Amino acid sequence: MVERKTFPAYGGYNIVVVSEQMRDGKWAAVATVTQSTGTAQRVIDLPVPVERFDTETEAENVAFKTAMEWIDQNTPRSEGPSSPGPSKVA
């Protein structure tokens, strides 16, 4: 079953993490970064990683971290520091 979770980040960004348990029992996850502006929604699909993980939480954590790194690298410093993330995903 596919799980989709949305987490807020700074600068008007949100991180959408989608995780799925594969046939072999391992977990995979991918992140999408979204940003709402006054007139539009920007959607950045991050590359699909090849890594698989033993737990859903581990897969989500890696996807969330990847998305935060993308935001940090593509957002002017004046918009704020990295979000520590939700309590479940660090």
PyMOL Python script that loads the backbone (N, CA, C, O; Angstrom):
from pymol import cmd

cmd.read_pdbstr("""\
ATOM      1  N   MET A   1       0.829  -1.178   0.000  1.00  0.00           N
ATOM      2  CA  MET A   1       0.000   0.000   0.000  1.00  0.00           C
ATOM      3  C   MET A   1       0.880   1.250   0.000  1.00  0.00           C
ATOM      4  O   MET A   1       1.904   1.289   0.683  1.00  0.00           O
ATOM      5  N   VAL A   2       0.501   2.231  -0.733  1.00  0.00           N
ATOM      6  CA  VAL A   2       1.242   3.481  -0.843  1.00  0.00           C
ATOM      7  C   VAL A   2       0.756   4.448   0.239  1.00  0.00           C
ATOM      8  O   VAL A   2      -0.446   4.634   0.429  1.00  0.00           O
ATOM      9  N   GLU A   3       1.706   5.052   0.938  1.00  0.00           N
ATOM     10  CA  GLU A   3       1.409   6.046   1.976  1.00  0.00           C
ATOM     11  C   GLU A   3       1.903   7.408   1.513  1.00  0.00           C
ATOM     12  O   GLU A   3       3.039   7.534   1.056  1.00  0.00           O
ATOM     13  N   ARG A   4       1.054   8.433   1.630  1.00  0.00           N
ATOM     14  CA  ARG A   4       1.436   9.793   1.243  1.00  0.00           C
ATOM     15  C   ARG A   4       1.271  10.696   2.458  1.00  0.00           C
ATOM     16  O   ARG A   4       0.204  10.745   3.070  1.00  0.00           O
ATOM     17  N   LYS A   5       2.347  11.416   2.802  1.00  0.00           N
ATOM     18  CA  LYS A   5       2.327  12.324   3.951  1.00  0.00           C
ATOM     19  C   LYS A   5       2.892  13.670   3.535  1.00  0.00           C
ATOM     20  O   LYS A   5       3.841  13.743   2.753  1.00  0.00           O
ATOM     21  N   THR A   6       2.302  14.738   4.065  1.00  0.00           N
ATOM     22  CA  THR A   6       2.761  16.095   3.752  1.00  0.00           C
ATOM     23  C   THR A   6       3.274  16.750   5.026  1.00  0.00           C
ATOM     24  O   THR A   6       2.620  16.708   6.068  1.00  0.00           O
ATOM     25  N   PHE A   7       4.458  17.359   4.927  1.00  0.00           N
ATOM     26  CA  PHE A   7       5.094  18.027   6.054  1.00  0.00           C
ATOM     27  C   PHE A   7       5.414  19.463   5.668  1.00  0.00           C
ATOM     28  O   PHE A   7       5.915  19.703   4.569  1.00  0.00           O
ATOM     29  N   PRO A   8       5.133  20.432   6.551  1.00  0.00           N
ATOM     30  CA  PRO A   8       5.479  21.824   6.245  1.00  0.00           C
ATOM     31  C   PRO A   8       6.982  22.067   6.386  1.00  0.00           C
ATOM     32  O   PRO A   8       7.658  21.431   7.194  1.00  0.00           O
ATOM     33  N   ALA A   9       7.483  22.994   5.587  1.00  0.00           N
ATOM     34  CA  ALA A   9       8.870  23.448   5.687  1.00  0.00           C
ATOM     35  C   ALA A   9       8.838  24.971   5.577  1.00  0.00           C
ATOM     36  O   ALA A   9       7.776  25.550   5.344  1.00  0.00           O
ATOM     37  N   TYR A  10       9.961  25.611   5.737  1.00  0.00           N
ATOM     38  CA  TYR A  10       9.993  27.074   5.683  1.00  0.00           C
ATOM     39  C   TYR A  10       9.891  27.589   4.243  1.00  0.00           C
ATOM     40  O   TYR A  10       9.968  26.816   3.288  1.00  0.00           O
ATOM     41  N   GLY A  11       9.716  28.897   4.106  1.00  0.00           N
ATOM     42  CA  GLY A  11       9.711  29.537   2.796  1.00  0.00           C
ATOM     43  C   GLY A  11       8.482  29.230   1.949  1.00  0.00           C
ATOM     44  O   GLY A  11       8.516  29.383   0.728  1.00  0.00           O
ATOM     45  N   GLY A  12       7.398  28.797   2.589  1.00  0.00           N
ATOM     46  CA  GLY A  12       6.191  28.474   1.830  1.00  0.00           C
ATOM     47  C   GLY A  12       6.250  27.101   1.177  1.00  0.00           C
ATOM     48  O   GLY A  12       5.386  26.763   0.368  1.00  0.00           O
ATOM     49  N   TYR A  13       7.252  26.312   1.517  1.00  0.00           N
ATOM     50  CA  TYR A  13       7.398  24.974   0.946  1.00  0.00           C
ATOM     51  C   TYR A  13       6.663  23.930   1.783  1.00  0.00           C
ATOM     52  O   TYR A  13       6.476  24.096   2.988  1.00  0.00           O
ATOM     53  N   ASN A  14       6.258  22.870   1.129  1.00  0.00           N
ATOM     54  CA  ASN A  14       5.792  21.654   1.776  1.00  0.00           C
ATOM     55  C   ASN A  14       6.568  20.497   1.171  1.00  0.00           C
ATOM     56  O   ASN A  14       7.023  20.564   0.029  1.00  0.00           O
ATOM     57  N   ILE A  15       6.711  19.447   1.945  1.00  0.00           N
ATOM     58  CA  ILE A  15       7.372  18.234   1.470  1.00  0.00           C
ATOM     59  C   ILE A  15       6.351  17.115   1.488  1.00  0.00           C
ATOM     60  O   ILE A  15       5.754  16.823   2.524  1.00  0.00           O
ATOM     61  N   VAL A  16       6.155  16.492   0.345  1.00  0.00           N
ATOM     62  CA  VAL A  16       5.259  15.349   0.243  1.00  0.00           C
ATOM     63  C   VAL A  16       6.137  14.114   0.115  1.00  0.00           C
ATOM     64  O   VAL A  16       6.938  14.003  -0.813  1.00  0.00           O
ATOM     65  N   VAL A  17       5.980  13.186   1.056  1.00  0.00           N
ATOM     66  CA  VAL A  17       6.749  11.946   1.048  1.00  0.00           C
ATOM     67  C   VAL A  17       5.786  10.799   0.746  1.00  0.00           C
ATOM     68  O   VAL A  17       4.760  10.640   1.407  1.00  0.00           O
ATOM     69  N   VAL A  18       6.135  10.017  -0.250  1.00  0.00           N
ATOM     70  CA  VAL A  18       5.335   8.855  -0.623  1.00  0.00           C
ATOM     71  C   VAL A  18       6.197   7.622  -0.383  1.00  0.00           C
ATOM     72  O   VAL A  18       7.304   7.505  -0.907  1.00  0.00           O
ATOM     73  N   SER A  19       5.661   6.698   0.426  1.00  0.00           N
ATOM     74  CA  SER A  19       6.399   5.467   0.713  1.00  0.00           C
ATOM     75  C   SER A  19       5.571   4.263   0.286  1.00  0.00           C
ATOM     76  O   SER A  19       4.343   4.308   0.230  1.00  0.00           O
ATOM     77  N   GLU A  20       6.291   3.183  -0.014  1.00  0.00           N
ATOM     78  CA  GLU A  20       5.618   1.961  -0.453  1.00  0.00           C
ATOM     79  C   GLU A  20       6.454   0.758  -0.052  1.00  0.00           C
ATOM     80  O   GLU A  20       7.680   0.766  -0.168  1.00  0.00           O
ATOM     81  N   GLN A  21       5.768  -0.277   0.424  1.00  0.00           N
ATOM     82  CA  GLN A  21       6.464  -1.526   0.732  1.00  0.00           C
ATOM     83  C   GLN A  21       6.537  -2.352  -0.544  1.00  0.00           C
ATOM     84  O   GLN A  21       5.529  -2.600  -1.207  1.00  0.00           O
ATOM     85  N   MET A  22       7.750  -2.770  -0.868  1.00  0.00           N
ATOM     86  CA  MET A  22       7.984  -3.505  -2.097  1.00  0.00           C
ATOM     87  C   MET A  22       7.701  -4.998  -1.888  1.00  0.00           C
ATOM     88  O   MET A  22       7.493  -5.440  -0.758  1.00  0.00           O
ATOM     89  N   ARG A  23       7.693  -5.759  -2.965  1.00  0.00           N
ATOM     90  CA  ARG A  23       7.403  -7.194  -2.884  1.00  0.00           C
ATOM     91  C   ARG A  23       8.334  -7.948  -1.962  1.00  0.00           C
ATOM     92  O   ARG A  23       7.930  -8.920  -1.323  1.00  0.00           O
ATOM     93  N   ASP A  24       9.591  -7.501  -1.888  1.00  0.00           N
ATOM     94  CA  ASP A  24      10.565  -8.193  -1.034  1.00  0.00           C
ATOM     95  C   ASP A  24      10.466  -7.801   0.437  1.00  0.00           C
ATOM     96  O   ASP A  24      11.254  -8.267   1.260  1.00  0.00           O
ATOM     97  N   GLY A  25       9.491  -6.937   0.771  1.00  0.00           N
ATOM     98  CA  GLY A  25       9.297  -6.504   2.152  1.00  0.00           C
ATOM     99  C   GLY A  25      10.040  -5.234   2.519  1.00  0.00           C
ATOM    100  O   GLY A  25       9.777  -4.649   3.570  1.00  0.00           O
ATOM    101  N   LYS A  26      10.955  -4.800   1.680  1.00  0.00           N
ATOM    102  CA  LYS A  26      11.706  -3.561   1.933  1.00  0.00           C
ATOM    103  C   LYS A  26      10.823  -2.356   1.586  1.00  0.00           C
ATOM    104  O   LYS A  26       9.812  -2.477   0.895  1.00  0.00           O
ATOM    105  N   TRP A  27      11.240  -1.199   2.086  1.00  0.00           N
ATOM    106  CA  TRP A  27      10.494   0.035   1.857  1.00  0.00           C
ATOM    107  C   TRP A  27      11.251   0.978   0.934  1.00  0.00           C
ATOM    108  O   TRP A  27      12.479   1.058   0.975  1.00  0.00           O
ATOM    109  N   ALA A  28      10.503   1.684   0.106  1.00  0.00           N
ATOM    110  CA  ALA A  28      11.036   2.719  -0.766  1.00  0.00           C
ATOM    111  C   ALA A  28      10.242   4.002  -0.510  1.00  0.00           C
ATOM    112  O   ALA A  28       9.072   3.949  -0.133  1.00  0.00           O
ATOM    113  N   ALA A  29      10.880   5.145  -0.716  1.00  0.00           N
ATOM    114  CA  ALA A  29      10.186   6.423  -0.542  1.00  0.00           C
ATOM    115  C   ALA A  29      10.764   7.443  -1.508  1.00  0.00           C
ATOM    116  O   ALA A  29      11.934   7.376  -1.884  1.00  0.00           O
ATOM    117  N   VAL A  30       9.931   8.376  -1.897  1.00  0.00           N
ATOM    118  CA  VAL A  30      10.338   9.464  -2.772  1.00  0.00           C
ATOM    119  C   VAL A  30       9.674  10.741  -2.257  1.00  0.00           C
ATOM    120  O   VAL A  30       8.603  10.689  -1.652  1.00  0.00           O
ATOM    121  N   ALA A  31      10.311  11.878  -2.498  1.00  0.00           N
ATOM    122  CA  ALA A  31       9.778  13.154  -2.027  1.00  0.00           C
ATOM    123  C   ALA A  31       9.499  14.090  -3.191  1.00  0.00           C
ATOM    124  O   ALA A  31      10.168  14.062  -4.224  1.00  0.00           O
ATOM    125  N   THR A  32       8.492  14.915  -2.985  1.00  0.00           N
ATOM    126  CA  THR A  32       8.163  16.006  -3.887  1.00  0.00           C
ATOM    127  C   THR A  32       8.137  17.276  -3.046  1.00  0.00           C
ATOM    128  O   THR A  32       7.580  17.288  -1.948  1.00  0.00           O
ATOM    129  N   VAL A  33       8.734  18.334  -3.555  1.00  0.00           N
ATOM    130  CA  VAL A  33       8.724  19.623  -2.880  1.00  0.00           C
ATOM    131  C   VAL A  33       7.692  20.496  -3.583  1.00  0.00           C
ATOM    132  O   VAL A  33       7.702  20.615  -4.808  1.00  0.00           O
ATOM    133  N   THR A  34       6.803  21.104  -2.804  1.00  0.00           N
ATOM    134  CA  THR A  34       5.832  22.033  -3.376  1.00  0.00           C
ATOM    135  C   THR A  34       5.998  23.391  -2.716  1.00  0.00           C
ATOM    136  O   THR A  34       6.393  23.492  -1.554  1.00  0.00           O
ATOM    137  N   GLN A  35       5.689  24.435  -3.479  1.00  0.00           N
ATOM    138  CA  GLN A  35       5.744  25.796  -2.951  1.00  0.00           C
ATOM    139  C   GLN A  35       4.557  26.564  -3.486  1.00  0.00           C
ATOM    140  O   GLN A  35       4.350  26.659  -4.696  1.00  0.00           O
ATOM    141  N   SER A  36       3.784  27.107  -2.573  1.00  0.00           N
ATOM    142  CA  SER A  36       2.646  27.923  -2.971  1.00  0.00           C
ATOM    143  C   SER A  36       3.069  29.378  -3.054  1.00  0.00           C
ATOM    144  O   SER A  36       3.747  29.898  -2.168  1.00  0.00           O
ATOM    145  N   THR A  37       2.657  30.022  -4.134  1.00  0.00           N
ATOM    146  CA  THR A  37       2.882  31.454  -4.280  1.00  0.00           C
ATOM    147  C   THR A  37       1.511  32.108  -4.337  1.00  0.00           C
ATOM    148  O   THR A  37       0.493  31.427  -4.216  1.00  0.00           O
ATOM    149  N   GLY A  38       1.476  33.383  -4.514  1.00  0.00           N
ATOM    150  CA  GLY A  38       0.198  34.076  -4.573  1.00  0.00           C
ATOM    151  C   GLY A  38      -0.651  33.667  -5.760  1.00  0.00           C
ATOM    152  O   GLY A  38      -1.875  33.793  -5.718  1.00  0.00           O
ATOM    153  N   THR A  39      -0.023  33.182  -6.815  1.00  0.00           N
ATOM    154  CA  THR A  39      -0.778  32.891  -8.039  1.00  0.00           C
ATOM    155  C   THR A  39      -0.616  31.471  -8.568  1.00  0.00           C
ATOM    156  O   THR A  39      -1.293  31.092  -9.524  1.00  0.00           O
ATOM    157  N   ALA A  40       0.267  30.681  -7.966  1.00  0.00           N
ATOM    158  CA  ALA A  40       0.519  29.358  -8.543  1.00  0.00           C
ATOM    159  C   ALA A  40       1.074  28.402  -7.495  1.00  0.00           C
ATOM    160  O   ALA A  40       1.374  28.797  -6.369  1.00  0.00           O
ATOM    161  N   GLN A  41       1.202  27.151  -7.884  1.00  0.00           N
ATOM    162  CA  GLN A  41       1.865  26.143  -7.055  1.00  0.00           C
ATOM    163  C   GLN A  41       3.005  25.546  -7.861  1.00  0.00           C
ATOM    164  O   GLN A  41       2.804  25.017  -8.954  1.00  0.00           O
ATOM    165  N   ARG A  42       4.192  25.638  -7.310  1.00  0.00           N
ATOM    166  CA  ARG A  42       5.390  25.069  -7.937  1.00  0.00           C
ATOM    167  C   ARG A  42       5.573  23.649  -7.395  1.00  0.00           C
ATOM    168  O   ARG A  42       5.485  23.430  -6.187  1.00  0.00           O
ATOM    169  N   VAL A  43       5.824  22.694  -8.277  1.00  0.00           N
ATOM    170  CA  VAL A  43       5.997  21.295  -7.881  1.00  0.00           C
ATOM    171  C   VAL A  43       7.342  20.799  -8.409  1.00  0.00           C
ATOM    172  O   VAL A  43       7.611  20.858  -9.609  1.00  0.00           O
ATOM    173  N   ILE A  44       8.186  20.308  -7.489  1.00  0.00           N
ATOM    174  CA  ILE A  44       9.502  19.799  -7.863  1.00  0.00           C
ATOM    175  C   ILE A  44       9.563  18.330  -7.463  1.00  0.00           C
ATOM    176  O   ILE A  44       9.646  18.008  -6.277  1.00  0.00           O
ATOM    177  N   ASP A  45       9.521  17.446  -8.446  1.00  0.00           N
ATOM    178  CA  ASP A  45       9.651  16.015  -8.194  1.00  0.00           C
ATOM    179  C   ASP A  45      11.134  15.692  -8.094  1.00  0.00           C
ATOM    180  O   ASP A  45      11.886  15.883  -9.050  1.00  0.00           O
ATOM    181  N   LEU A  46      11.547  15.204  -6.938  1.00  0.00           N
ATOM    182  CA  LEU A  46      12.952  14.853  -6.745  1.00  0.00           C
ATOM    183  C   LEU A  46      13.232  13.482  -7.360  1.00  0.00           C
ATOM    184  O   LEU A  46      12.310  12.683  -7.529  1.00  0.00           O
ATOM    185  N   PRO A  47      14.483  13.202  -7.694  1.00  0.00           N
ATOM    186  CA  PRO A  47      14.813  11.909  -8.310  1.00  0.00           C
ATOM    187  C   PRO A  47      14.395  10.732  -7.413  1.00  0.00           C
ATOM    188  O   PRO A  47      14.461  10.815  -6.186  1.00  0.00           O
ATOM    189  N   VAL A  48      13.974   9.661  -8.042  1.00  0.00           N
ATOM    190  CA  VAL A  48      13.577   8.462  -7.309  1.00  0.00           C
ATOM    191  C   VAL A  48      14.846   7.724  -6.884  1.00  0.00           C
ATOM    192  O   VAL A  48      15.644   7.319  -7.729  1.00  0.00           O
ATOM    193  N   PRO A  49      15.031   7.549  -5.568  1.00  0.00           N
ATOM    194  CA  PRO A  49      16.241   6.854  -5.116  1.00  0.00           C
ATOM    195  C   PRO A  49      16.147   5.346  -5.366  1.00  0.00           C
ATOM    196  O   PRO A  49      15.054   4.784  -5.443  1.00  0.00           O
ATOM    197  N   VAL A  50      17.288   4.717  -5.489  1.00  0.00           N
ATOM    198  CA  VAL A  50      17.315   3.265  -5.690  1.00  0.00           C
ATOM    199  C   VAL A  50      17.409   2.516  -4.367  1.00  0.00           C
ATOM    200  O   VAL A  50      17.203   1.303  -4.330  1.00  0.00           O
ATOM    201  N   GLU A  51      17.718   3.222  -3.280  1.00  0.00           N
ATOM    202  CA  GLU A  51      17.852   2.569  -1.981  1.00  0.00           C
ATOM    203  C   GLU A  51      16.520   2.000  -1.503  1.00  0.00           C
ATOM    204  O   GLU A  51      15.455   2.555  -1.772  1.00  0.00           O
ATOM    205  N   ARG A  52      16.606   0.879  -0.787  1.00  0.00           N
ATOM    206  CA  ARG A  52      15.449   0.262  -0.125  1.00  0.00           C
ATOM    207  C   ARG A  52      15.806   0.125   1.349  1.00  0.00           C
ATOM    208  O   ARG A  52      16.978  -0.031   1.692  1.00  0.00           O
ATOM    209  N   PHE A  53      14.813   0.180   2.215  1.00  0.00           N
ATOM    210  CA  PHE A  53      15.050   0.229   3.654  1.00  0.00           C
ATOM    211  C   PHE A  53      14.234  -0.829   4.385  1.00  0.00           C
ATOM    212  O   PHE A  53      13.221  -1.314   3.881  1.00  0.00           O
ATOM    213  N   ASP A  54      14.694  -1.175   5.580  1.00  0.00           N
ATOM    214  CA  ASP A  54      14.013  -2.196   6.370  1.00  0.00           C
ATOM    215  C   ASP A  54      12.687  -1.709   6.939  1.00  0.00           C
ATOM    216  O   ASP A  54      11.766  -2.502   7.135  1.00  0.00           O
ATOM    217  N   THR A  55      12.585  -0.393   7.207  1.00  0.00           N
ATOM    218  CA  THR A  55      11.357   0.143   7.797  1.00  0.00           C
ATOM    219  C   THR A  55      10.826   1.322   6.983  1.00  0.00           C
ATOM    220  O   THR A  55      11.565   1.996   6.265  1.00  0.00           O
ATOM    221  N   GLU A  56       9.538   1.542   7.121  1.00  0.00           N
ATOM    222  CA  GLU A  56       8.913   2.684   6.458  1.00  0.00           C
ATOM    223  C   GLU A  56       9.479   3.996   7.002  1.00  0.00           C
ATOM    224  O   GLU A  56       9.736   4.931   6.243  1.00  0.00           O
ATOM    225  N   THR A  57       9.668   4.056   8.308  1.00  0.00           N
ATOM    226  CA  THR A  57      10.193   5.276   8.932  1.00  0.00           C
ATOM    227  C   THR A  57      11.566   5.631   8.383  1.00  0.00           C
ATOM    228  O   THR A  57      11.839   6.796   8.092  1.00  0.00           O
ATOM    229  N   GLU A  58      12.425   4.638   8.243  1.00  0.00           N
ATOM    230  CA  GLU A  58      13.762   4.885   7.699  1.00  0.00           C
ATOM    231  C   GLU A  58      13.679   5.424   6.266  1.00  0.00           C
ATOM    232  O   GLU A  58      14.393   6.361   5.911  1.00  0.00           O
ATOM    233  N   ALA A  59      12.814   4.836   5.454  1.00  0.00           N
ATOM    234  CA  ALA A  59      12.642   5.298   4.071  1.00  0.00           C
ATOM    235  C   ALA A  59      12.125   6.732   4.046  1.00  0.00           C
ATOM    236  O   ALA A  59      12.615   7.557   3.275  1.00  0.00           O
ATOM    237  N   GLU A  60      11.131   7.034   4.892  1.00  0.00           N
ATOM    238  CA  GLU A  60      10.575   8.385   4.949  1.00  0.00           C
ATOM    239  C   GLU A  60      11.618   9.396   5.410  1.00  0.00           C
ATOM    240  O   GLU A  60      11.694  10.504   4.878  1.00  0.00           O
ATOM    241  N   ASN A  61      12.414   9.015   6.391  1.00  0.00           N
ATOM    242  CA  ASN A  61      13.447   9.931   6.901  1.00  0.00           C
ATOM    243  C   ASN A  61      14.424  10.334   5.811  1.00  0.00           C
ATOM    244  O   ASN A  61      14.775  11.508   5.691  1.00  0.00           O
ATOM    245  N   VAL A  62      14.862   9.370   5.017  1.00  0.00           N
ATOM    246  CA  VAL A  62      15.821   9.660   3.947  1.00  0.00           C
ATOM    247  C   VAL A  62      15.172  10.559   2.890  1.00  0.00           C
ATOM    248  O   VAL A  62      15.803  11.501   2.412  1.00  0.00           O
ATOM    249  N   ALA A  63      13.929  10.277   2.525  1.00  0.00           N
ATOM    250  CA  ALA A  63      13.238  11.108   1.532  1.00  0.00           C
ATOM    251  C   ALA A  63      13.044  12.533   2.058  1.00  0.00           C
ATOM    252  O   ALA A  63      13.253  13.501   1.326  1.00  0.00           O
ATOM    253  N   PHE A  64      12.645  12.658   3.326  1.00  0.00           N
ATOM    254  CA  PHE A  64      12.455  13.975   3.928  1.00  0.00           C
ATOM    255  C   PHE A  64      13.773  14.752   3.958  1.00  0.00           C
ATOM    256  O   PHE A  64      13.808  15.933   3.611  1.00  0.00           O
ATOM    257  N   LYS A  65      14.849  14.094   4.371  1.00  0.00           N
ATOM    258  CA  LYS A  65      16.156  14.752   4.435  1.00  0.00           C
ATOM    259  C   LYS A  65      16.598  15.220   3.049  1.00  0.00           C
ATOM    260  O   LYS A  65      17.131  16.320   2.908  1.00  0.00           O
ATOM    261  N   THR A  66      16.383  14.400   2.037  1.00  0.00           N
ATOM    262  CA  THR A  66      16.731  14.767   0.667  1.00  0.00           C
ATOM    263  C   THR A  66      15.968  16.020   0.237  1.00  0.00           C
ATOM    264  O   THR A  66      16.533  16.915  -0.390  1.00  0.00           O
ATOM    265  N   ALA A  67      14.688  16.073   0.578  1.00  0.00           N
ATOM    266  CA  ALA A  67      13.867  17.236   0.218  1.00  0.00           C
ATOM    267  C   ALA A  67      14.331  18.495   0.951  1.00  0.00           C
ATOM    268  O   ALA A  67      14.393  19.572   0.359  1.00  0.00           O
ATOM    269  N   MET A  68      14.657  18.358   2.239  1.00  0.00           N
ATOM    270  CA  MET A  68      15.142  19.524   2.982  1.00  0.00           C
ATOM    271  C   MET A  68      16.469  20.013   2.420  1.00  0.00           C
ATOM    272  O   MET A  68      16.708  21.220   2.366  1.00  0.00           O
ATOM    273  N   GLU A  69      17.324  19.109   2.006  1.00  0.00           N
ATOM    274  CA  GLU A  69      18.592  19.510   1.383  1.00  0.00           C
ATOM    275  C   GLU A  69      18.331  20.266   0.091  1.00  0.00           C
ATOM    276  O   GLU A  69      19.022  21.241  -0.204  1.00  0.00           O
ATOM    277  N   TRP A  70      17.341  19.830  -0.686  1.00  0.00           N
ATOM    278  CA  TRP A  70      17.002  20.527  -1.927  1.00  0.00           C
ATOM    279  C   TRP A  70      16.522  21.941  -1.595  1.00  0.00           C
ATOM    280  O   TRP A  70      16.944  22.907  -2.232  1.00  0.00           O
ATOM    281  N   ILE A  71      15.650  22.061  -0.608  1.00  0.00           N
ATOM    282  CA  ILE A  71      15.145  23.382  -0.217  1.00  0.00           C
ATOM    283  C   ILE A  71      16.299  24.265   0.247  1.00  0.00           C
ATOM    284  O   ILE A  71      16.401  25.421  -0.166  1.00  0.00           O
ATOM    285  N   ASP A  72      17.166  23.729   1.101  1.00  0.00           N
ATOM    286  CA  ASP A  72      18.305  24.509   1.605  1.00  0.00           C
ATOM    287  C   ASP A  72      19.196  25.012   0.473  1.00  0.00           C
ATOM    288  O   ASP A  72      19.694  26.136   0.530  1.00  0.00           O
ATOM    289  N   GLN A  73      19.399  24.198  -0.541  1.00  0.00           N
ATOM    290  CA  GLN A  73      20.282  24.568  -1.649  1.00  0.00           C
ATOM    291  C   GLN A  73      19.610  25.500  -2.657  1.00  0.00           C
ATOM    292  O   GLN A  73      20.296  26.145  -3.451  1.00  0.00           O
ATOM    293  N   ASN A  74      18.285  25.578  -2.637  1.00  0.00           N
ATOM    294  CA  ASN A  74      17.577  26.335  -3.664  1.00  0.00           C
ATOM    295  C   ASN A  74      16.722  27.470  -3.120  1.00  0.00           C
ATOM    296  O   ASN A  74      15.880  28.013  -3.836  1.00  0.00           O
ATOM    297  N   THR A  75      16.932  27.833  -1.854  1.00  0.00           N
ATOM    298  CA  THR A  75      16.176  28.900  -1.224  1.00  0.00           C
ATOM    299  C   THR A  75      17.129  29.967  -0.715  1.00  0.00           C
ATOM    300  O   THR A  75      18.139  29.643  -0.090  1.00  0.00           O
ATOM    301  N   PRO A  76      16.827  31.238  -0.971  1.00  0.00           N
ATOM    302  CA  PRO A  76      17.674  32.297  -0.426  1.00  0.00           C
ATOM    303  C   PRO A  76      17.756  32.195   1.096  1.00  0.00           C
ATOM    304  O   PRO A  76      16.753  31.915   1.752  1.00  0.00           O
ATOM    305  N   ARG A  77      18.917  32.414   1.649  1.00  0.00           N
ATOM    306  CA  ARG A  77      19.143  32.296   3.103  1.00  0.00           C
ATOM    307  C   ARG A  77      18.199  33.174   3.921  1.00  0.00           C
ATOM    308  O   ARG A  77      17.918  32.849   5.074  1.00  0.00           O
ATOM    309  N   SER A  78      17.710  34.258   3.369  1.00  0.00           N
ATOM    310  CA  SER A  78      16.855  35.179   4.118  1.00  0.00           C
ATOM    311  C   SER A  78      15.491  34.577   4.459  1.00  0.00           C
ATOM    312  O   SER A  78      14.765  35.128   5.286  1.00  0.00           O
ATOM    313  N   GLU A  79      15.136  33.456   3.834  1.00  0.00           N
ATOM    314  CA  GLU A  79      13.826  32.862   4.095  1.00  0.00           C
ATOM    315  C   GLU A  79      13.811  31.961   5.308  1.00  0.00           C
ATOM    316  O   GLU A  79      12.733  31.518   5.703  1.00  0.00           O
ATOM    317  N   GLY A  80      14.940  31.663   5.923  1.00  0.00           N
ATOM    318  CA  GLY A  80      14.931  30.921   7.176  1.00  0.00           C
ATOM    319  C   GLY A  80      15.763  29.674   7.158  1.00  0.00           C
ATOM    320  O   GLY A  80      16.163  29.187   6.101  1.00  0.00           O
ATOM    321  N   PRO A  81      16.025  29.154   8.357  1.00  0.00           N
ATOM    322  CA  PRO A  81      16.835  27.940   8.478  1.00  0.00           C
ATOM    323  C   PRO A  81      16.034  26.694   8.149  1.00  0.00           C
ATOM    324  O   PRO A  81      14.815  26.746   7.991  1.00  0.00           O
ATOM    325  N   SER A  82      16.731  25.582   8.047  1.00  0.00           N
ATOM    326  CA  SER A  82      16.078  24.309   7.784  1.00  0.00           C
ATOM    327  C   SER A  82      15.097  23.974   8.894  1.00  0.00           C
ATOM    328  O   SER A  82      15.362  24.202  10.074  1.00  0.00           O
ATOM    329  N   SER A  83      13.983  23.439   8.495  1.00  0.00           N
ATOM    330  CA  SER A  83      13.019  22.942   9.464  1.00  0.00           C
ATOM    331  C   SER A  83      13.556  21.652  10.057  1.00  0.00           C
ATOM    332  O   SER A  83      14.141  20.847   9.332  1.00  0.00           O
ATOM    333  N   PRO A  84      13.375  21.429  11.363  1.00  0.00           N
ATOM    334  CA  PRO A  84      13.828  20.184  11.942  1.00  0.00           C
ATOM    335  C   PRO A  84      12.972  19.010  11.507  1.00  0.00           C
ATOM    336  O   PRO A  84      13.340  17.858  11.737  1.00  0.00           O
ATOM    337  N   GLY A  85      11.839  19.283  10.882  1.00  0.00           N
ATOM    338  CA  GLY A  85      10.981  18.225  10.379  1.00  0.00           C
ATOM    339  C   GLY A  85       9.953  17.815  11.402  1.00  0.00           C
ATOM    340  O   GLY A  85       9.983  18.265  12.547  1.00  0.00           O
ATOM    341  N   PRO A  86       9.062  16.978  10.994  1.00  0.00           N
ATOM    342  CA  PRO A  86       8.034  16.507  11.914  1.00  0.00           C
ATOM    343  C   PRO A  86       8.643  15.567  12.936  1.00  0.00           C
ATOM    344  O   PRO A  86       9.739  15.044  12.736  1.00  0.00           O
ATOM    345  N   SER A  87       7.933  15.355  14.027  1.00  0.00           N
ATOM    346  CA  SER A  87       8.489  14.547  15.110  1.00  0.00           C
ATOM    347  C   SER A  87       8.767  13.116  14.682  1.00  0.00           C
ATOM    348  O   SER A  87       9.696  12.495  15.198  1.00  0.00           O
ATOM    349  N   LYS A  88       7.986  12.574  13.749  1.00  0.00           N
ATOM    350  CA  LYS A  88       8.198  11.198  13.296  1.00  0.00           C
ATOM    351  C   LYS A  88       9.355  11.101  12.303  1.00  0.00           C
ATOM    352  O   LYS A  88      10.056  10.090  12.257  1.00  0.00           O
ATOM    353  N   VAL A  89       9.547  12.136  11.522  1.00  0.00           N
ATOM    354  CA  VAL A  89      10.572  12.113  10.485  1.00  0.00           C
ATOM    355  C   VAL A  89      11.636  13.136  10.863  1.00  0.00           C
ATOM    356  O   VAL A  89      11.341  14.324  10.992  1.00  0.00           O
ATOM    357  N   ALA A  90      12.869  12.679  11.041  1.00  0.00           N
ATOM    358  CA  ALA A  90      13.938  13.608  11.430  1.00  0.00           C
ATOM    359  C   ALA A  90      15.101  13.514  10.481  1.00  0.00           C
ATOM    360  O   ALA A  90      16.094  14.222  10.651  1.00  0.00           O
TER     361      ALA A  90
END
""", "prot")
cmd.dss("prot")
cmd.show_as("cartoon", "prot")
cmd.util.cbc("prot")
cmd.orient("prot")
